[in-house]
Amino acid sequence: MKRSRNEVGRWRMQRQVSRRKARWLEAQSRRNMRIHAIRKCLVARQRNSLLFAIYEF
């Protein structure tokens, strides 16, 4: 069954949109992971500094 030119165009656009959305979501999750990692690192550093502050006396 032959598809009309408009139908094919619509499919292509749809695929492009879904790909773009997937890529964007992936990038967002990467950014979030980086933010979480940075936060975790900062918390660990604070904890360590507290430990050393307590044991200095």
Secondary structure, DSSP 8 states (H G I E B T S, - for coil): ----HHHHHHHHHHHHHHHHHHHHHHHHHHHHHHHHHHHHHHHHHHHHHHHHHHHT-
